Amino acid sequence: MEKSLTATVLFSCTLLISLFVSSSAQACKNYTFSGNQTYSTCTNLPRLNCSLHWNYYPSNMTADIAFRKNGATTSNWIAWALNPSGQQMAGSQALVAYLRSDGTPYTYTTQVDQRGSIVPGNLSFEVPNLTADNTGGDMTIFATLKLTSNLVSTSQVWQEGPLSGGTPSQHALTGENGQSVGTLNFATGSVTSSGVSNPKDRKRNVHGVLNAVSWGILMPVGIIIARYLKVFKSVGPAWFYLHAICQTSGYAVGVAGWATGMKLGSDSPAITYKTHRNLGITIFALGTLQVLALLLRPKPDHKYRLYWNIYHHTIGYTTVILSIFNIFEGFDALDREKNWKKAYIGVLIFLGSVAVVLEAVTWMIVIKRKKTASSDKHANGVNGYGSRVQQTA
């Protein structure tokens, strides 16, 4: 039993990193729309925190689509469009939506001209059904499209911009707004992104992933291994090596994440996240002290080993708690990466569940061993007394 449980825990822990990185890719499939609308195909669009869902009917080249913007606000409009003339907003056939002053969603169609005007107007293809919904901070455009042959596989564009006087005004032309283009094939489900990614955005994403994986996953897994696996006799000294591998790997990856964050800060002096930055420096300092303390670790029977253990446990738990808090600070700074935040919450729930189960199991094992040891001691005492009586006689 101990061997199978240990193997299960170790196998589950090794999956956490891959689950965390890949969870955002599955987010669109896990989304539930109001009204229980379901779609056979979906994709997380790489810019502006949007996703596209659709059902395609090849017999009549009709598509039911849902374009969702996560984190939509009452001061912004959203739009999704097809553009057979190229990967640009000008000339596109667009669906636009925003919230009126009374909070009700309003949506319409428009052909965007060379000036970027998005006033209401008919499209080159029919849109028999068009509605919008705003639920839980997500704005969604629902539509039925009667496509033509040149629109089954074509360019797509999506945007968001500010409202001025209750009507849509010009959106930003740089950053993610300038990169929200790609291609779409309704029939095959193939989607590509053609926007040129911002190097600074890539650095932010790398910084976030490195720190979440190191301080937020590897370090807690290492603590779980040290606290619980050493109770299982079948593990032997392997728990220590696994613990050391997790912690040193986590620290090495964390140093890379910390260095990336410091570089981002120096490259953007006008943008400061004071709490996130100060916590990052504190965590790095505590992690470094923890690694250096390994060089001074007394032997198990040394008189100072108790004090070293208290220091080691205190610094370790403090580092992990601060790291988890700071990871959420980082997610809030990224803002658009809400899927990452949800994925990490799932990881924490999993780790917490594993810890609760192992806590109960280890206590059961410890209590059982104490009872066994007490029974053996009592039996040995009786036998010894009996022997002495016989010898005396």
Order of alpha helices (4+ residues) and beta strands (2+ residues): alpha-beta-beta-beta-beta-beta-beta-beta-beta-beta-beta-beta-beta-alpha-alpha-alpha-alpha-alpha-alpha
